[in-house]
Amino acid sequence: MDGNRGPDGPSDASRAAWTRDHASELRRDESNVAPVIYPADERVDDELHIWDTWFLRERGGEIAEIDGYRVIVALTASSDLLPGKRHDVATLRYFYSEDGENWETGGPVFEGEAFGSRQWAGSVLYDDGDVYCYYTAAGRAREKELSYSQRIALAEGGRLTVGDGVSIDGPWEHSILLEPDGELYETEAQYRGMTYTFRDPWFFEDPASGETYLLFEANTPVPEGSDACGGDPAQQEFNGSVGIAHSPTGDPTDFELRPPLLDAVCVNQELERPHLVVRRGRYYLFVSSHVHTFAPGLEGYDALYGFVADELRGDYEPLNGHGMVVTNPAGAPFQAYSWLAYDHGDELLATSFFNYHEYDRPTMDDVALLPEDEQRRRFGGTLAPTVRIELDGAETRVRGALDHGHLPLPREGLPEPWWTRAEGDDGDG
Ligand code: FRU
């Protein structure tokens, strides 16, 4: 641990950062472009739009396998709705599978009321039969007008049982775990840009120390008149960070805010769904981000971005020099989003959801201008093909893809990919 880095993290001056210099190198190339994808033969559930998805995991981060079942939790909404409306009514549902390919819908995670007018992404911990569900409480319960406040919430007391399939049942006890403090993390009242973020809690136990943490998506306050970004107020509005909170006792219900793990001030507004993979003692930090959340003067992509450090509070450097690990082809720039990377032997696998296909406008803003049946037709709303990624130190390469929603466990071999990158294929063909 170097002199600047106490257990609470580096001093501000040495905080790990994704800089404009790094991000100005972002390019689609043959190492990072995923193949064009097509509608799945079978969707996870025809009745549902499914987007952000995560595994039920154990304390050490292993994917839980219970009596032969693996379980995922996802944001869902009725597929009768226009895809763009789904965020306003998002509900957590769970799904389970014995083979990682065929998924059964378990049902809503919560029967009763939860915090928020809807629930956004999080993570779910399985600890000896007990289920702890971390989620984002978006808005307020029973609000008359949709609001965008975001708080990090926990539901505890859930139990998982296996009978004819998997069932997760309450009663749940819900609490608000974390809210932004205005110093380390921007509050709703402070933001000056597109919006603020304080969401997507991710449970993490550090294998080096055994300490318990929550990671989350946040923003670093940049006061008006600050000299950040050379004093440029337009760039200052882009102030994404990866937040972290620590549990002093290891109790998975009690966390305190700590300084961010990584800042992207002057670079990007949204470092979404942060999560870590620890491989051979190195910490790989992943986030998803969008084309439109990069600061003026930078050209980014809807993509999975990654960073590596030698310790949890290390000086994260962007993978491949710029950070981009997987992106969509130029002809289908919004076909997948919200990646989740996990370890698989020598490779990483990344699942994501099948977003808008056959849509190649420069931004997604005008999706809503398409006729309604076209909006529906072009929205995937189910799991995307799983991407296989080679990882060598700080370098990555997309090497192939498995079927939609095929999520093998680390102990399972990988099948023949449906697509393998040919030498020299930049995925843009
Ligand atoms: C990423 C995301 C998450 C959020 C969810 C809301 O796809 O923006 O950060 O929890 O979508 O639908």
Boltz pocket constraint, residues with backbone or C-beta under 6 A from the ligand:
constraints:
  - pocket:
      binder: B
      contacts: [[A, 52], [A, 75], [A, 87], [A, 90], [A, 120], [A, 121], [A, 122], [A, 136], [A, 199], [A, 200], [A, 217], [A, 272], [A, 273], [A, 337], [A, 338]]
      max_distance: 6.0
